[in-house]
Amino acid sequence: LTFVCRDVFLRVTQPDSLFTSRYAQDQVIRIPVAHHDGNYFADPETLARLEGEGLVAFRYCDRTGVVGGSANPNGSINDIAGIFDPARKVLGLMPHPERLADPALGGTDGQAMFNSLVECLS
């Protein structure tokens, strides 16, 4: 693995959570990644449970929403960029939405995640 620092596209796979309620199902968003060793992996049983219970929050995709191939910057299994705990109250996410949460930063695609949290917790 090498250090990766660039914008990637994510497809929202689960908009029903504290973190994703301001996104639409299958919406494509642009979010930066910046990591060296980060890629998601899991044993087959865990992966089947995550997929079966709808706990995959985001997948790497291209700008049109197609998952797979070179859109996955780090080899994450099943193109997984983020997962939820079973209650969908904890999100583990490799990309950095805070880096595109204000126009001064070059975009606002990450802002909806923080707005979702504020809205759900207020």
Beta strands, then each sheet from edge to edge (+ up, - down):
strand 1: 4-12
strand 2: 28-35
strand 3: 56-61
strand 4: 80-84
strand 5: 91-93
sheet 1: 2+ 1- 3+ 4- 5+
end
